[in-house]
Amino acid sequence: MPIFLPLQGTILGWELEKIEEVVGREKYAFAQDKELGIWTAPGGDKVAWFKDPAGNILGISQPARGRTE
């Protein structure tokens, strides 16, 4: 049986409106919000990451309010 090695970057992500209500236990050192593990980009977008049972990194994001595409 081959050995499974998860990728080192985000493999799947979701965009949502209230990221604080969804974040879990996974924390990354670069996240400004140490309690919730949320990283805020310079433009105001918020991102949090977590791992699935296989060790793959998944992400959730909340766009900055008033951001224009």
CORQUI-V374614 format. One line per field, one symbol per residue. psi: psi as a letter, one per 30 degrees, with the letter a starting at -180 (. if undefined). Layout:
psi: ???
//
This chain:
psi: klkkjllglkfklkklfieffflbfkkkefkejfefhkkkleffkkklllklffgkkllkljlkkgkk.
//
